Amino acid sequence: MTGGEEKTLTPKEIIHHKFGVKASYRIEEVHVSSQSTCLYRCHLQLPEFSVVSNVFKKKQDSEQSATELALEKLGIQPQDDDDHHVTVEEVWDDIAERIKYIFSDEFLSADHPLVSHLRATLQNDGERRGFLPVSAIATFDSKINSLCKVINPSMDSDPIMVMSCVMKAAAKLSDYIVVSPHAASLRRKNPYPPEITQGLATHVESIKVDAVHIKCTKRDEEVVEPVVLDISSDRYYLDVIAEKLGLKDSSRVMISRAISKTFSGYECRVYSIVPKLTSSSDLKKSRNAKASFVCGQEIHGDAMFASVGYTWRSHDLEHDDDMLRYVTQRNLQNLQKSIDCCTTAFIIHQRV
């Protein structure tokens, strides 16, 4: 989609174009005793009414159902309505507006995982204070992802493209947003009011999180070993992961989509290095085969497999204490189908 080319919006894109940040989606997990799998129901809140979808096996199907119900109530027929065409310039403007909202005073009180990331970065000292990793925005904000896919559908499977899209849109907000010149991170230009930042200060206990470090060696081999993430009460957990990966800070960390859940229901993700190399031969040499296989997307350099992060449920950092047992019993079985992981399984069994 280029220049002034127009595109017919999907039902969800129509809702976003009409209501923007006033449209709120909430996914509810539905557990049915007769089924082992988890089902999903979507609650869509609009300014004047709300709708609830039927129950589906996939989250995106429940969102689609809720969106179609909302359009039906609004009397909108997307397939026959020629008024819902937008140009690529308008989509870029929508992305910029969404970024601006993420850094607004109002957003800090919203029910959204990114709020917890922002709160954590505002506890940092010095020049890193308030800088939010672009990878967090690209991973956890579904509205920005939807808008990016309007520009280029292939962004759905390429987080680096989404990050580039966010950085490009943020550059339009020079009066409001500061784009880090050395890393993929953004912060608000003007400080938040003191009464807001003071209210963010809460006591959080230090935690230790079990994780799996998938190292990419120079001999085209990956070394997999258990590690412990020691996350103190005053540190942003992505900075701790960055440190374990040998990086300066969280702005260099790429976050995968949720690839599975532990036995306790916590999401597992792969955290890796944002690739800086542009040479295809260098990228091939740095490819991490094990990590790429686990998360289903290209991973380069060292990676960390962990169940830790913020969710829609609360602002607290959630993690699973049984992470290594889960990895041993489930994920390494899959890894062994494509790569010899006998040594890996032995190492992790020793830890468990």
Secondary structure, DSSP 8 states (H G I E B T S, - for coil): --TT-EEE--HHHHHHHHHGGG-EEEEEEEE-TT-SSEEEEEEEE-SS-EEE---BSSHHHHHHHHHHHHHHHHT--TTT-TT-EEEHHHHHHHHHHHHHHHTSTGGGGSS-HHHHHHHHHTT--GGGTT-EEHHHHHHH-HHHHHHHHHH-GGGGG-HHHHHHHHHHHHGGGTTTEEE-SSSSEEEESS---HHHHHHH------EEEEEEEEEE-TTS-EEEEEEEEEE-TTS-HHHHHHHHTT-SSGGGEEE----EE-TTS-EEEEEEE------HHHHHHHB-HHHHHHHTS--BS-EEEE-EE--SS-SS-EE-TTHHHHIIIIIHHHHHHHS--HHHHHHHHHH-
